[in-house]
């Protein structure tokens, strides 16, 4: 490999990993709260309802962050918008570590949620707009890998800090550690290029040409011509309207993949994993060890999914995952309905996590970053991400009430949703592997 190709490969890899680092912060910030809820309840003398609100406040921020990040990325570019998200992470980590009154702590957790929601939109878009078509699935998939790495690191970090028994400041240290990856993320965002596609949309052609050449494009001018033609077909402006008839199918794809991701029950199961095992009488199982074990399974199968996504394709993975999650969830529902074979609960839940990570976990951010044209890509990603976070909030809030009525019912519902997902993907979803982002419009029938 020549020196120039080495340089291009290094820059592309560094840029993709930088965008994906937002996913690590996303995962870390989401999971780290699990290790400090008891300490927060004692420190702030919280009721059970207030403790729940303290955990959920970041989730409310994610919804707003996801909604507004798309238009922001469309206006100033995904790299510049990601810098804002990185600053939110830094401020949130510092603020939570040194927060005084409960209201201040809630404010800084909310800021962290804004960063999570924004990153879930902007990170995959940034990577997708830089990546060559043949590598795009794997490179955008780095975002999901980093999410599960972040979750695992949060569980490990909490366990390690707790080992030192730091007393009253322990929870502050556990939350404050997040500033380290946040500062790294912010610094790296000043060493990677802007998206060439966004630059073309701003008529900054010379800069776009230079970046494409740096990234090793075999024909930078041809790529610019393709991007320009794509933009002209979309009306040329960066403020193109997403909600119009020609994008109806794309809107359906974005909203449905976000909804199905949560209708699988993934976050409800992760949030209430200890309660679920408690329902089955597993009171002696260590919650810290359990969380780390689940985190490792999630990571392993996400990496498998990402490694094969560009060979097998997005649609087959979604179909395989729908079948796997259906059988695992049906098994959990059966265990709780009959009250028998409770020892099957752990392997069934691990099977569910594996099937989810291999399919929806690996595919969602890749698919969302691919299907929309350049002029509305950030807005489309924002829409899909928002549907994901809104469904997450609703399901997480309802799960304890439904499980209190019937422990099997939520799992039966999730299993039914996976049947609906299977047929929706089979009959409606197009395959997107191997398509350039510009060629995708013709592939999806937008010309």
C-alpha positions in Angstrom: 0.0 0.0 0.0 1.4 3.4 -1.0 2.1 6.2 1.5 -0.8 8.2 0.1 -3.2 5.3 0.4 -2.0 4.7 4.0 -2.6 8.4 4.8 -6.1 8.3 3.3 -6.9 5.1 5.1 -5.7 6.5 8.4 -7.7 9.7 8.0 -10.9 7.8 7.1 -10.4 5.4 10.0 -9.7 8.3 12.4 -12.8 10.2 11.2 -15.1 7.2 11.5 -13.8 6.3 15.0 -14.2 10.0 16.1 -17.8 10.1 14.9 -18.3 6.7 16.6 -16.9 8.0 19.9 -20.1 9.9 20.3 -21.7 6.4 20.6 -19.3 5.4 23.4 -20.4 8.5 25.3 -24.0 7.8 24.5 -23.6 4.3 26.0 -21.6 5.4 29.0 -23.8 8.3 29.9 -26.9 6.1 29.5 -25.7 3.2 31.7 -23.5 5.0 34.4 -26.6 6.1 36.3 -27.4 2.5 37.1 -24.6 2.3 39.7 -25.4 5.5 41.6 -29.2 5.5 42.0 -29.1 4.2 45.6 -26.5 6.8 46.6 -28.4 9.6 44.9 -31.6 8.6 46.8 -29.8 8.7 50.1 -27.9 12.0 49.3 -30.9 13.9 48.1 -33.5 12.0 50.3 -35.5 11.1 47.2 -38.8 9.3 47.1 -39.2 6.3 44.7 -40.9 8.6 42.3 -38.2 11.3 42.5 -35.6 8.6 42.0 -37.3 7.5 38.8 -37.5 11.1 37.6 -33.8 11.5 38.3 -33.0 8.5 36.1 -35.5 9.6 33.4 -34.6 13.2 33.1 -31.7 12.4 30.7 -34.1 10.4 28.5 -36.3 13.5 28.2 -33.2 15.4 27.0 -32.4 12.7 24.4 -35.8 13.2 22.8 -35.2 17.0 22.4 -31.6 16.4 21.4 -32.6 14.0 18.6 -35.4 16.3 17.4 -33.2 19.4 17.1 -29.9 17.9 16.1 -31.0 17.1 12.6 -31.8 20.6 11.5 -28.7 21.9 13.4 -26.5 19.4 11.5 -28.1 20.3 8.2 -27.4 24.0 8.9 -23.8 24.0 10.3 -22.6 20.5 9.3 -22.5 17.3 11.4 -18.9 17.8 12.5 -19.6 21.3 14.0 -22.8 20.1 15.6 -21.0 17.1 17.1 -18.6 19.6 18.8 -21.6 21.1 20.5 -22.7 17.7 21.7 -19.2 17.0 23.0 -19.3 20.3 25.0 -22.7 19.2 26.5 -21.1 15.9 27.6 -18.2 17.7 29.2 -20.4 20.2 31.1 -22.8 17.4 32.1 -20.0 15.2 33.5 -18.5 18.0 35.5 -21.9 19.4 36.6 -23.1 16.0 37.9 -19.9 15.3 39.7 -20.0 18.7 41.6 -23.7 19.3 41.7 -25.1 20.9 44.8 -28.9 20.8 45.1 -31.1 18.2 43.4 -32.4 20.7 40.9 -28.8 21.4 39.7 -28.1 17.7 39.3 -31.3 17.3 37.2 -30.2 20.2 35.0 -26.8 18.7 34.3 -28.3 15.2 33.7 -30.7 16.8 31.2 -27.8 18.4 29.4 -26.2 15.0 29.1 -29.4 13.7 27.6 -29.3 16.4 24.9 -25.8 15.3 24.0 -26.9 11.6 23.8 -29.9 12.4 21.5 -27.8 14.7 19.3 -25.0 12.2 19.0 -27.4 9.4 18.0 -28.4 11.6 15.0 -25.2 13.3 14.0 -22.6 10.5 14.6 -24.0 8.0 12.1 -24.7 10.8 9.5 -21.1 12.1 9.8 -19.6 8.6 9.3 -22.0 7.7 6.4 -21.2 10.9 4.5 -17.5 10.1 4.6 -17.5 6.4 4.1 -17.1 4.6 0.7 -20.2 2.5 -0.1 -18.4 -0.8 0.2 -17.4 0.0 3.8 -20.2 2.2 5.0 -22.2 -0.5 6.9 -19.2 -1.6 8.9 -18.0 2.0 9.5 -21.4 3.3 10.6 -21.7 0.2 12.6 -18.8 1.4 14.7 -21.3 3.8 16.3 -23.4 0.9 17.6 -20.3 -1.0 18.7 -19.2 2.1 20.7 -22.6 2.3 22.3 -22.3 -1.2 23.7 -18.6 -0.6 24.6 -19.7 2.5 26.5 -22.4 0.6 28.4 -19.9 -2.1 29.3 -17.3 0.5 30.4 -19.9 2.2 32.6 -20.7 -1.1 34.3 -17.0 -1.9 34.8 -16.2 1.6 35.9 -18.9 1.6 38.5 -17.8 -1.7 39.8 -14.1 -0.6 40.0 -14.8 2.7 41.7 -17.2 0.9 44.2 -14.3 -1.5 45.0 -12.3 1.4 46.5 -15.2 2.3 48.9 -14.8 6.1 48.6 -17.8 6.8 50.8 -19.8 10.0 50.3 -17.9 11.0 47.1 -18.2 7.6 45.4 -21.2 8.5 43.2 -19.6 11.8 42.2 -16.4 10.0 41.1 -18.5 7.4 39.1 -20.3 10.2 37.2 -17.3 12.5 36.9 -15.2 9.8 35.1 -17.3 10.5 32.0 -15.3 13.8 31.4 -12.3 11.8 30.2 -13.9 10.3 27.0 -15.9 13.5 26.6 -12.7 15.6 26.4 -11.1 13.1 24.0 -14.1 13.3 21.8 -14.0 17.1 21.7 -10.3 17.2 21.0 -10.5 14.7 18.1 -13.4 16.6 16.5 -10.9 19.4 15.8 -8.6 17.0 13.9 -11.0 15.5 11.4 -12.5 16.9 8.2 -16.0 18.2 7.5 -18.4 16.1 5.4 -17.6 16.6 1.7 -21.3 16.2 0.9 -22.3 18.9 3.3 -19.6 21.2 1.8 -21.0 20.7 -1.7 -24.5 21.5 -0.4 -22.9 24.8 0.8 -21.3 25.4 -2.6 -17.8 25.0 -1.0 -16.6 22.9 -3.9 -12.9 23.4 -3.6 -12.9 22.3 0.1 -15.0 19.3 -0.8 -12.7 18.3 -3.6 -9.7 18.6 -1.3 -11.3 16.4 1.4 -12.3 13.7 -1.1 -8.8 13.6 -2.4 -7.4 13.3 1.2 -9.8 10.4 1.8 -8.5 8.6 -1.2 -11.3 9.0 -3.7 -10.3 7.5 -7.0 -12.1 10.3 -8.9 -12.9 13.3 -6.7 -14.5 15.3 -9.5 -16.8 12.5 -10.4 -18.0 12.2 -6.8 -18.6 16.0 -6.6 -20.5 15.8 -9.9 -22.7 13.0 -8.5 -23.3 14.9 -5.2 -24.1 18.1 -7.1 -26.5 16.2 -9.4 -28.2 14.6 -6.3 -28.6 18.1 -4.7 -30.0 19.6 -7.9 -32.6 16.8 -8.1 -33.6 17.7 -4.6 -34.0 21.4 -5.3 -30.5 22.4 -4.3 -31.1 24.0 -0.9 -30.0 22.8 2.5 -33.3 23.6 4.1 -35.3 21.1 2.0 -38.6 20.0 3.6 -38.7 16.4 4.8 -42.4 16.0 5.1 -43.6 15.8 1.5 -45.2 13.0 -0.5 -42.1 11.8 -2.3 -40.5 10.9 1.0 -43.5 9.1 2.5 -41.9 5.7 2.2 -38.6 6.9 3.7 -40.4 8.5 6.6 -42.2 5.3 7.2 -38.9 3.4 7.1 -37.2 5.8 9.6 -40.1 5.9 12.1 -40.8 2.2 11.9 -37.2 1.0 12.4 -36.9 3.4 15.4 -40.2 2.1 16.9 -39.4 -1.6 16.3 -36.1 -1.2 17.9 -37.8 -0.3 21.2 -40.9 -2.5 20.7 -38.5 -5.5 20.9 -38.3 -4.5 24.6 -34.6 -4.1 24.6 -34.3 -1.0 26.9 -37.1 -2.0 29.2 -35.4 -5.4 29.7 -32.0 -3.7 30.3 -33.5 -1.0 32.7 -35.4 -3.6 34.7 -33.1 -6.6 34.4 -32.7 -7.0 38.1 -36.4 -6.7 38.7 -37.1 -9.4 36.0 -34.7 -11.8 37.7 -36.2 -10.8 41.1 -39.7 -11.8 39.7 -38.2 -15.3 39.1 -36.6 -15.5 42.6 -33.0 -15.0 41.6 -32.3 -12.7 44.6 -28.8 -14.1 45.1 -27.5 -13.0 41.7 -25.1 -10.1 41.9 -26.5 -7.2 39.9 -23.0 -5.8 39.1 -21.7 -9.1 37.7 -25.0 -9.7 35.9 -24.8 -6.3 34.2 -21.2 -6.9 33.1 -22.1 -10.4 31.7 -25.0 -8.9 29.7 -22.8 -6.1 28.5 -20.2 -8.6 27.2 -22.8 -10.6 25.4 -24.2 -7.5 23.8 -20.7 -6.4 22.7 -19.8 -9.8 21.2 -22.9 -10.2 19.1 -23.0 -6.6 18.0 -19.4 -7.0 16.6 -20.5 -10.2 14.8 -23.5 -8.3 13.3 -21.3 -5.4 12.2 -18.7 -7.7 10.7 -21.2 -9.3 8.4 -23.6 -6.4 7.6 -22.0 -5.5 4.3 -21.9 -9.1 3.2 -25.2 -10.4 4.3 -27.1 -7.1 4.0 -29.4 -5.1 6.3 -32.7 -6.7 5.5 -31.6 -10.4 6.1 -30.1 -9.4 9.5 -33.4 -7.7 10.5 -35.4 -10.8 9.5 -33.1 -13.2 11.3 -33.1 -11.0 14.4 -36.9 -10.8 14.4 -37.2 -14.6 14.4 -34.6 -15.0 17.1 -36.0 -12.3 19.4 -39.6 -13.7 18.9 -38.6 -17.2 20.1 -36.6 -15.8 23.1 -39.3 -13.4 24.2 -42.0 -16.1 23.8 -39.9 -18.4 25.9 -39.6 -15.7 28.7 -43.4 -15.1 28.5 -44.0 -18.8 28.8 -41.7 -19.1 31.8 -43.5 -16.4 33.7 -47.0 -17.6 32.6 -46.4 -21.1 33.8 -44.1 -20.3 36.7 -42.0 -23.3 35.7 -38.4 -23.9 34.4 -37.3 -20.6 35.9 -33.6 -21.6 35.3 -34.3 -21.1 31.6 -34.8 -17.3 32.2 -31.1 -16.4 32.0 -30.3 -18.3 28.8 -33.5 -17.0 27.2 -32.6 -13.4 28.0 -29.1 -13.9 26.8 -30.5 -15.4 23.6 -32.7 -12.3 23.2 -29.8 -9.9 23.7 -27.7 -11.9 21.2 -30.5 -11.9 18.5 -31.2 -8.2 19.1 -27.5 -7.1 19.0 -26.8 -9.2 15.9 -29.7 -7.6 14.0 -31.5 -4.4 15.1 -28.6 -3.3 17.3 -26.2 -3.5 14.3 -28.6 -2.2 11.6 -30.6 0.7 13.0 -28.1 3.5 12.8 -26.6 2.3 9.5 -30.1 2.1 7.9 -31.2 5.5 9.1 -28.0 7.1 7.8 -28.4 5.6 4.3 -32.0 5.9 3.1 -32.4 9.7 3.0 -31.0 12.1 0.3 -28.3 14.5 1.2 -30.6 17.5 1.6 -32.7 15.9 4.3 -30.4 13.2 5.7 -29.8 14.8 9.1 -33.5 15.6 9.4 -34.5 12.0 8.5 -32.0 10.6 10.9 -33.4 13.0 13.5 -36.9 11.7 12.8 -36.0 8.0 13.2 -33.9 8.6 16.3 -36.7 10.7 17.8 -39.2 7.8 17.3 -36.7 5.5 18.9 -36.3 7.7 22.0 -40.0 8.6 22.4 -40.9 4.9 22.2 -38.1 4.2 24.7 -39.6 6.6 27.2 -43.2 5.4 26.9 -42.2 1.7 27.2 -39.8 2.3 30.1 -42.5 4.1 32.0 -45.3 1.6 31.3 -43.3 -1.6 31.8 -43.4 -1.7 35.7 -47.2 -1.2 35.7 -47.9 -3.9 33.0 -45.5 -6.4 34.6 -47.2 -5.7 38.0 -50.5 -6.8 36.4 -49.0 -9.8 34.6 -45.4 -10.7 34.5 -45.8 -12.6 31.2 -47.8 -9.9 29.4 -45.0 -7.5 28.4 -42.9 -10.2 26.9 -45.8 -11.6 25.0 -46.5 -8.1 23.6 -42.8 -7.7 22.6 -42.9 -11.1 20.9 -46.0 -10.1 19.0 -44.3 -6.9 17.8 -41.4 -9.0 16.5 -43.9 -10.9 14.3 -45.2 -7.6 13.0 -41.6 -6.4 12.4 -40.8 -9.6 10.4 -43.6 -9.1 7.9 -43.1 -5.3 7.7 -39.4 -5.8 6.9 -40.1 -8.7 4.5 -42.7 -6.8 2.5 -41.7 -3.2 2.7 -38.0 -2.6 3.5 -35.6 -2.3 0.6 -32.1 -3.6 0.8 -29.5 -0.8 0.8 -26.1 -2.6 1.0 -23.5 -1.7 -1.7 -25.4 1.5 -2.8 -23.7 4.9 -2.9 -25.6 7.5 -1.0 -26.2 9.3 -4.3 -27.3 6.1 -6.1 -29.6 5.3 -3.2 -32.2 7.8 -4.5 -32.5 6.0 -7.8 -32.5 2.7 -6.0 -35.4 3.8 -3.8 -37.3 5.2 -6.7 -36.9 8.9 -5.9 -35.9 9.9 -9.5 
